[in-house]
Amino acid sequence: MENISSGDTAWILMSAALVMLMTPALGFFYGGLVRRKNVLATIMHSFFILALISVQWVLWGYSLAFGPDKGGIIGGLEWFALRGVGQAPNPDYAPTVPAQAFMVFQMMFAVITPALITGAFAERKRFKAFVVFTLLWATLVYDPVAHWVWGTGGWLRGLGALDFAGGTVVHITSGVSALVAALVLGRRKGYGSEPIEPHDATMTVLGASLLWFGWFGFNAGSALTAGGLATSAFVVTNTAAAMAALTWMTVSWLHKGAPSVLGAAAGAVAGLVAITPASGFVDVSAAIVIGLGAGTFCYAAIQVLKRLRVDDALDVFGVHGIGGTWGALATGLFATTAVNSAAANGLVYGNPAQLGIQALAVLATAGYAAVMTFAILKVIDLFVGLRVPEEEEVLGLDASQHREAAYQI
């Protein structure tokens, strides 16, 4: 194991810890946006997924996503329960760190992705249905798409699709699946006819701030080495997040007449989403454009969905689906080998074909996620039931699903 770099290993393990923090941070971000009677249930979604997918990943998820290729579509089960995944590096993925370090870093991506979807069905989904959905979705949607894009032999990787830290794998899969879930479950009781307001904006801003902090591990950690590329990814991540926060707040200020605190928080997250696939391939000037686009496009998408009366409760599709799509396409525009010599140039740097490859990756990922999510939800509804009864929804999920209260009166 003479090839192991202690610096790279320390950086990957620290990055894994940063990404792990993002899932409870998401719980706070979402928890502040729901009504008081549903905050505990909403935070529980993220916390429970951290436990559930951590076990699923070491048993079979990692093997399906990164194990020996089966036709470019999925990995095999040769690495079930981490058999053969130990302290020695795997040169196919991260040649300077232990294979288990790479595995646990990728685990945290697998954890947060289904947690993102929970914002779409907040305040109305049966907990038992949520558990089954999470396990099936992670196995049937996340793991195959991760193999397509990042696995050795994956078909999108073979085409040259660029996704540094998860624009397609994480954000498009979760965002599109969230939209499907919102449509299948239907609107919350009282949606459009009575106020459904966030119960604690401060909790949401705290969650957004912790997400921003953890995202440095998400993007800069994806360099898999502690060096120049990680530094560049760190800088463009912060730049895009800041630009998107400024943009969203400004656009919403012009639209609604006041600078929204929640808008600034949502904008930062949208910028983080959009820079994710591009973070290891673009420079700071591109990051500013990506942040500007994220703050504008994601805000506009949310307004359109509200006009269409689609109850994506916490705007998951608008932020992650649209943000991830913009980021993946922007990678095809602004990627440059001056930042990452192992990648490819985008359209702006003389390679228009890369934009076409990125568009194909977006369409394939979105289509697969939509079809599979619809099928999973319909099967669960048939055998378990997706939605709580009306009286339990009125009471609130904290009391009806968990028999606990977030706050004592």
Secondary structure, DSSP 8 states (H G I E B T S, - for coil): -TT--HHHHHHHHHHHHHHHHHHHHHHHHHHHHS-GGGHHHHHHHHHHHHHHHHHHIIIIIHHHHHSSEETTTEE-STTGGGTT-SSS-BTTTBTTS-HHHHHHHHHHHHHHHHHHHTTTSTTTB-HHHHHHHHHHHIIIIIHHHHHHHHSTT-HHHHHT---SS-IIIIIIHHHHHHHHHHHHH---TTTTTS----S-HHHHHHHHHHHHHHHHHHHHGGG-SSSHHHHHHHHHHHHHHHHHHHHHHHHHHHHHSS--HHHHHHHHHHHHHHHTTTTTT--HHHHHHHHHHHHHHHHHHHHHHHHTT---TT-HIIIIIHHHHHHHHHHHHH--TTT-TTS---GGGT-THHHHHHHHHHHHHHHHHHHHHHHHHHHHHHHT-SB--HHHHHH-HHHHHHS--SS--
